[in-house]
């Protein structure tokens, strides 16, 4: 059974930093790209960042580019997200989400999508 | 404002069929696969439809997806009370180099 367990959410002041982790189990971690998706209170889903199975390719939403860094440790089956220069608008539940393949696109060059989600961890940015 | 456009709400009585639309462009739906997610109240999203119309094991065949050009739709037939949830479409956007979601549709069972 695929399991994704996020941790690290906390209350932090604007301008502060935070580190999120996602412990994965139930599948071969290195064979799947991984992502972070967030949901502000009462709002919709917003993709934040993605990383390929090997870690060689990373993608970021414009809203977090230059402030957040995604990484993974395939030996520890763990996904990370470093959050810096936090803003009030970064307040959200952050979900760890598995892509359905090692790369974001299939053999035909078409991009696929997220298939499994964690339960989320709450990040609150407030003074 | 979301890149993919969904109606904010949809409703039906038990047993009815409800359809949710998702409108995009050639850089997302028009050129990549569409995925649909169900988010029950106070829960994490769950995959409902992948690669436009495929259902993961365990998802009832009351749920079906389709795609035509730059639009997609999710249909729920035989509506049940447990289908009350928020539904999101998603697709990769080639121009943004990112995964984009619709704004979400809240389904209410009357």
Boltz contact constraints between the chains, C-beta under 6 A:
constraints:
  - contact:
      token1: [A, 44]
      token2: [B, 103]
      max_distance: 6.0
  - contact:
      token1: [A, 44]
      token2: [B, 104]
      max_distance: 6.0
  - contact:
      token1: [A, 45]
      token2: [B, 88]
      max_distance: 6.0
  - contact:
      token1: [A, 45]
      token2: [B, 101]
      max_distance: 6.0
  - contact:
      token1: [A, 47]
      token2: [B, 98]
      max_distance: 6.0
  - contact:
      token1: [A, 47]
      token2: [B, 99]
      max_distance: 6.0
  - contact:
      token1: [A, 59]
      token2: [B, 97]
      max_distance: 6.0
  - contact:
      token1: [A, 59]
      token2: [B, 98]
      max_distance: 6.0
  - contact:
      token1: [A, 61]
      token2: [B, 98]
      max_distance: 6.0
  - contact:
      token1: [A, 110]
      token2: [B, 32]
      max_distance: 6.0
  - contact:
      token1: [A, 110]
      token2: [B, 33]
      max_distance: 6.0
  - contact:
      token1: [A, 111]
      token2: [B, 32]
      max_distance: 6.0
  - contact:
      token1: [A, 111]
      token2: [B, 92]
      max_distance: 6.0
  - contact:
      token1: [A, 112]
      token2: [B, 33]
      max_distance: 6.0
  - contact:
      token1: [A, 113]
      token2: [B, 35]
      max_distance: 6.0
  - contact:
      token1: [A, 113]
      token2: [B, 90]
      max_distance: 6.0
  - contact:
      token1: [A, 115]
      token2: [B, 47]
      max_distance: 6.0
  - contact:
      token1: [A, 117]
      token2: [B, 44]
      max_distance: 6.0
  - contact:
      token1: [A, 117]
      token2: [B, 45]
      max_distance: 6.0
  - contact:
      token1: [A, 119]
      token2: [B, 44]
      max_distance: 6.0
  - contact:
      token1: [A, 120]
      token2: [B, 44]
      max_distance: 6.0
